[in-house]
Structures are given as C-alpha cells and as structure tokens.
C-alpha cells in the first residue's frame, strides 16, 4: 500500500481509530456524554482531513473522482447528524458501543464509494454490516421525560 493510498484513506483511518478508542476506553470509563462529543470531534477532524485532499490520482485500489468526494462528504455530514441524534438523553445512556459502531458504519460507507478493488469493497461492506448488527441489538431505547419516572418512547 502506497503512501498516497494511506493519505487518501486518512479520514476513514481517523474514524476507525476513534471507534476502537471508544470501545476500549468505554469499558473502563463511565462518562456517557463524553463519547458523543469525542465522536463529533473526530468527525470534524475527518472533515478537515477530507478537505485537504484534492487532485488525488486514481490508483488500482481507490477511485478519486468528483462523485466519490461528494458522497464521502455526504456520508460524513449524515454521520455528524446521526451522532448528534444519538447524543440525546436515553434511558440506557449513549453507550460507547453505539457511538463506536456508528463511527465504524460511517467509515465503511466512505470506503465503499471509493473502493476499486474487490478486497477493499468486501472489507468496507463488512465494516458496515457487523456494526449495524450491534446497533440493531442495542436498540433505540427511550427518552426519560422530566417528572415521569417511566420510559416513554418518543419519535
């Protein structure tokens, strides 16, 4: 793998490293809101890395055209919105597993659009599907309303 390939995949590498750090540190630290803020910071850092990429040449592993860059930006923007939605007060709390899995899904979505190799496409699809199973297992939870001691599901 050349340095230009690593440089092109730097936003995804940042998201994957953040997800791994959230998984590991989440097992020991019990700060619920900190994971959402950390994920937002890492998505913004990935946006900064993506904004520094311009004029990348196509390689045998990756595609870098206007459509790819547009979809990568759109994936990061939607990921930012999903992390903000996940940071609302839940009964189970914004677990580190849900935030980490969401970051992995975002990274996988960014990798799928730029894959020009069957192995990278397979890895990217697995990076989407396995964390999605974790997110489905964790479920949406409910929001606790002030003055009501029971769980209430709100859209």
N, C-alpha and C positions, 0 to 999 in steps of 0.2 A: 504494500500500500504506500503510495507516494505521499509526500507532504502536502501537495495540493488537494488530495482526496481528504486527508485529515482536516485541513483548513476548511474545506467545503462542508464537512460534517461537524464542524465545531459547535454550531447551535444544538444539534442533537446530542453531542457528547456532553455538553453542559447540562442539558435536561436529564440525561441518564445518570450522570454523576450526582446530580441533586436528588434524584429519586432514590438512589442507593444510600446516600447520606441520610435522607429522611427515614428510610426503612430501618437503618441500623440505629440511628440516634433516637428514633421513635420508640424503640424497645426499652430504652433506659430513661428517657425524659418524658414527663407528662405535661407538656405545655401544648394546649390544643390550638390556640390561635397562632402560635409562632410558626407552625408548619405552613399555614396558608400564606403568611407574609413572606416566608422564605421561598415558597414556590412562586409567588408573584415576583420577587426579586430575581429569581433565576430565569423566569420567562422574559423579563425585561432585559436581562443580560444576554439571553439568546437572541432577542430582537436586535440588540446592539451588535452582536457578532454577525447576524444576518445582514445588517445594514452595511457592514464593512466589506461584504462580498459583492464584487461587481466585475463583470468581464471574465468570469470563470470559463475555461475551455471544457468542452465535453471530453470525458475520458471513457475508458472501456467499462467502468463501474458505475459512473454517475452521469446524469443528464443535467445540464445547466442552461435552460432557456428561459424566456420570459414567463411562460406558463408555470414552470416549476417554481420560480422565485415567487410568483403571485400566490400560488397555492401554499407554499411554505409560510408566507406572511399571513395568509388567511387562517391557516392552522394555528399559528401562534396567537392570533387575535381571538379566535374561538376558544383556545386553551386558556387564555387570560380571563375570558368571560366565564368559563366553567370553573376555574379556580375561585373567582370572586363569588360565584353562586354556591360553591361548596363551603365557603367560609361563614355562612350564616349559622346562627345558633341551633345546633341539632341536639337531640336527646343524647345520642351516643357520642356527641362531640365530633369535630372534624378530625377523624382518626388519621394518623400518619400513613396508614396503609392506603386510604382512599386518595390522599394527596399525592403520594408516591406513584400509585397506579395511574392516576390521571396524567402525571408528567411523562410516564412511560408511553401512554397512549398518544400523547401529543408528539413525542419524539418519533414513534413508529409511523404516525401519519405523515410527518415531514420526510421520513426516509422512503416511504412507499412512492411518493410522487417523483423522487429524484433517482430511483433505482433503475439502472440499466443492465443489471446482472441478475440472473435468476437466484443466486445465493443471497444477495443483498435484499432482494424482494421477499424471499422466504423469511429471512431474519426480521425484516420490517413488519411483515404480516403477523409473525409470532409475537412481536413486540406490541402489536395492537391487541391481538386476541387473548393472550393469557392475562394481562392486567384488566381486560374487560370482564373476564370471569370473576376476578377478585372484586371489581366494582359492583357486579351484579350480586355477588354473595353478601357484600356489606349492606346493600340496600340503601334506600333513600333516608330512612329514619323519619322522624317527625320533629316539628318545632314546638318548643315549650313556650306557651303564651304567658305573659305576666298575670298573676292572680289565679291561674288554672294549674293545678298540680298534676294533671294527667297529660298524656301525649295527645297532640292534635295534629292531624295531617293537613297541611295547607299547600295549595299549589304554588 
